[in-house]
Amino acid sequence: MFPGQLPRARPYVLAAYAEMAKDRGFRRLAGVASLAALPSDPGHYFRVVPEGYDASKKWPAVVFLHGWGGNFKFYPWWWSRFSEEHGVVVILPTYRMGGWWTERGVQNALGALDETAAELSLDPRRVFLAGHSNGGMGLWAVQRARPEAFAGLVSISGALLDVSDAKPAARVPVLCLAGGKDPNVPAAASRRAAEAIRAAGGRAEFEELPEADHFLMATDAEAVYGRLARFLGLRGRRTPTSTPGASRR
């Protein structure tokens, strides 16, 4: 985490880990941030499956790409709340420091989706791709590799690294979320991404949270949850979530 934003984000992150400590399943769930430093790639991912999952039905899904620093345990906890409220399967692949624009990064993301789709009943018309920071910059490469796989894209604190990715991204609706006080990836970078996709003929929304910084998933969680739900076309439900499981391939 970047020193300049640590004081603001710290209480939110500590509160999240305090909540995890109360949950026996999350206490047992191993952290995998150390995998970022391994010379080999074990192909790890987390999977969040909502309570009440019924294989006779088709379920919406989100593939989420983590940012720089690895796939922190905070991410599946954060998404478990969204899964609880909206009945969504969430797939969280792990790839080192978040180089999702590389060939192996793309393979990890799509491999986690393929394995989950083979084991669970996903609705192929409602599979979305999202990412934060590095994940919000690398999701374009994943979508470009398999453009028919995703119904929409969500880039959080991200940017468009290659303007040529605007045309493939224009195939589906896109949401770019940014913090107005983000010194790491300025909101202007997310705005430019949305503008490039619109110029390529796509439907791209840009939304800036004026007081948020790079870690808006922690500091402005409720606003991000609400915006995601509206963009994905999801309605809340009263169903508790199950504890996420960790899978390897």
C-alpha positions in Angstrom: 0.0 0.0 0.0 1.4 3.5 -0.9 2.5 5.5 2.2 0.7 8.7 1.3 -2.7 6.9 1.4 -2.0 4.5 4.2 -3.4 6.7 7.1 -6.8 7.0 5.4 -7.1 3.4 4.3 -5.7 1.7 7.4 -8.8 1.9 9.7 -11.0 0.4 6.9 -8.6 -2.4 6.2 -8.1 -3.2 9.9 -11.9 -3.2 10.4 -12.2 -5.7 7.5 -9.6 -8.0 9.0 -11.3 -7.8 12.4 -14.5 -9.0 10.8 -12.7 -11.8 9.1 -11.3 -12.9 12.5 -14.8 -13.4 13.7 -15.6 -15.8 10.9 -14.2 -19.3 11.4 -14.1 -20.0 7.7 -12.0 -16.8 6.9 -9.7 -17.6 9.8 -9.0 -20.9 8.1 -8.6 -19.4 4.7 -5.0 -19.2 3.9 -3.5 -15.9 2.6 -1.7 -16.1 -0.7 0.1 -12.7 -1.0 3.4 -14.6 -0.7 2.7 -16.3 -4.1 3.5 -13.0 -5.7 7.2 -13.6 -5.1 7.4 -17.2 -6.2 9.5 -17.9 -9.4 6.9 -20.5 -10.5 3.1 -19.9 -10.8 0.8 -22.4 -9.1 -2.3 -21.2 -10.8 -4.1 -20.4 -7.6 -7.5 -18.7 -7.4 -10.2 -17.9 -4.8 -13.8 -18.7 -5.5 -16.9 -17.3 -3.7 -20.0 -19.3 -4.1 -23.2 -17.9 -2.6 -25.2 -19.8 0.0 -28.2 -21.4 -1.6 -26.3 -22.2 -4.8 -28.5 -24.5 -6.9 -27.0 -26.2 -9.9 -30.3 -26.4 -11.6 -30.2 -22.6 -12.1 -27.8 -20.4 -14.1 -25.8 -18.0 -11.9 -24.2 -14.6 -12.8 -20.5 -14.4 -12.2 -17.7 -11.9 -11.8 -14.0 -12.6 -12.6 -12.0 -10.1 -10.5 -8.3 -9.3 -11.2 -6.3 -8.1 -8.1 -3.9 -5.2 -8.1 -0.2 -4.7 -7.5 1.1 -6.6 -4.5 -0.9 -9.9 -4.9 -4.2 -11.4 -4.1 -4.8 -10.3 -0.6 -7.3 -12.1 1.6 -9.2 -8.8 1.8 -10.4 -9.3 -1.8 -12.5 -12.5 -1.3 -13.8 -11.0 2.0 -14.9 -7.8 0.1 -16.5 -9.8 -2.7 -18.3 -12.2 -0.3 -20.4 -9.3 0.9 -21.4 -8.5 -2.7 -22.1 -12.2 -3.4 -24.3 -12.4 -0.2 -26.4 -9.5 -1.3 -26.7 -10.3 -5.0 -26.3 -14.1 -5.4 -23.2 -13.9 -7.6 -20.4 -16.4 -8.1 -17.0 -14.5 -7.9 -13.8 -15.9 -9.2 -10.5 -14.2 -8.0 -7.5 -15.5 -9.9 -4.0 -14.9 -8.5 -1.1 -13.8 -10.7 2.1 -12.6 -9.0 2.2 -8.8 -8.7 -0.8 -8.3 -11.0 0.7 -8.4 -14.5 -2.5 -9.3 -16.2 -1.5 -7.9 -19.5 1.1 -10.7 -19.9 0.4 -14.0 -21.6 0.6 -15.9 -18.4 -1.6 -13.4 -16.6 -4.3 -13.8 -19.3 -4.0 -17.6 -19.1 -4.5 -17.5 -15.3 -7.6 -15.4 -15.5 -9.2 -17.4 -18.3 -8.2 -20.7 -16.7 -9.9 -19.9 -13.5 -13.0 -19.0 -15.4 -12.9 -22.2 -17.4 -12.5 -24.4 -14.4 -15.3 -22.7 -12.5 -17.6 -22.9 -15.6 -16.9 -26.6 -15.8 -17.8 -27.2 -12.2 -20.6 -24.7 -11.5 -23.7 -23.6 -13.4 -22.8 -20.2 -14.7 -25.0 -18.1 -17.0 -22.7 -17.4 -20.0 -24.7 -14.3 -20.8 -23.9 -12.8 -17.4 -20.2 -13.3 -16.8 -18.5 -10.0 -16.1 -14.8 -9.0 -15.8 -13.6 -6.5 -13.2 -10.2 -5.4 -11.9 -8.6 -3.0 -9.5 -5.4 -1.0 -10.1 -3.2 -3.4 -12.1 -6.3 -5.5 -12.6 -8.1 -2.5 -13.9 -5.3 -2.0 -16.5 -4.9 -5.7 -17.4 -8.6 -6.6 -17.9 -8.5 -5.2 -21.4 -5.9 -7.8 -22.4 -8.0 -10.6 -20.9 -11.1 -9.4 -22.7 -9.2 -9.0 -26.0 -8.1 -12.7 -25.7 -11.7 -13.9 -25.5 -14.1 -11.1 -26.3 -17.1 -13.3 -26.4 -16.7 -14.5 -22.8 -17.7 -11.3 -20.9 -21.0 -9.3 -20.8 -19.3 -6.2 -19.4 -16.1 -4.8 -18.0 -15.4 -2.8 -14.8 -12.1 -1.0 -14.3 -11.6 0.4 -10.8 -8.7 2.8 -10.3 -7.4 1.6 -13.7 -6.4 2.9 -17.1 -6.2 1.9 -20.8 -2.5 0.9 -21.4 -2.9 0.4 -25.1 -5.4 2.5 -27.0 -5.8 -0.4 -29.5 -7.7 -2.2 -26.7 -10.5 0.4 -27.0 -12.0 -1.3 -30.0 -12.3 -4.8 -28.5 -13.7 -3.3 -25.3 -16.3 -1.4 -27.3 -18.1 -4.8 -27.9 -19.6 -4.6 -24.3 -20.7 -2.1 -21.7 -17.8 -0.7 -19.7 -17.7 1.1 -16.3 -14.6 3.0 -15.2 -14.6 4.0 -11.5 -12.0 6.3 -10.1 -11.1 8.3 -7.0 -10.8 12.0 -7.4 -7.8 12.1 -5.0 -5.9 9.1 -6.4 -2.3 10.1 -6.9 -1.3 6.6 -8.2 -3.7 6.3 -11.1 -5.3 9.7 -11.5 -9.0 9.8 -12.3 -8.1 11.5 -15.6 -6.6 8.1 -16.8 -9.9 6.3 -16.2 -11.8 9.2 -17.9 -9.5 8.9 -20.9 -10.1 5.1 -21.1 -13.9 5.7 -21.2 -13.5 8.4 -23.8 -11.4 6.1 -26.0 -13.9 3.3 -25.8 -16.8 5.7 -26.7 -14.7 7.0 -29.6 -14.4 3.4 -30.8 -18.2 3.1 -30.8 -18.7 1.6 -27.4 -20.8 2.3 -24.3 -18.5 3.4 -21.6 -19.4 5.1 -18.3 -17.0 7.1 -16.2 -17.7 7.9 -12.6 -15.4 9.7 -10.2 -15.8 9.6 -6.4 -14.5 13.0 -5.6 -13.1 12.3 -2.1 -11.9 8.8 -2.8 -8.3 7.7 -3.5 -6.7 4.7 -5.0 -8.1 2.3 -2.4 -11.8 3.2 -2.8 -12.8 -0.5 -2.5 -11.8 -0.2 1.1 -12.6 3.5 2.0 -15.7 3.9 -0.1 -17.0 0.3 -0.2 -20.7 1.0 0.0 -20.6 3.5 -2.9 -18.6 1.0 -5.0 -21.0 -1.9 -4.1 -24.0 0.2 -5.2 -22.4 1.3 -8.4 -21.4 -2.2 -9.4 -24.8 -3.6 -8.7 -26.5 -1.0 -10.9 -24.1 -1.5 -13.7 -24.3 -5.3 -13.6 -28.1 -5.1 -13.4 -28.3 -7.0 -10.1 -30.9 -6.7 -7.4 -30.4 -7.4 -3.7 -31.6 -10.6 -2.0 -31.8 -11.8 1.5 -29.5 -14.8 1.5 -26.4 -15.3 3.6 -23.1 -16.1 1.9 -21.0 -19.2 2.3 -17.4 -19.0 3.2 -15.2 -18.8 0.1 -13.1 -21.8 -0.8 -9.7 -21.7 -2.3 -9.0 -23.7 -5.5 -5.9 -24.6 -7.3 -5.4 -25.9 -10.8 
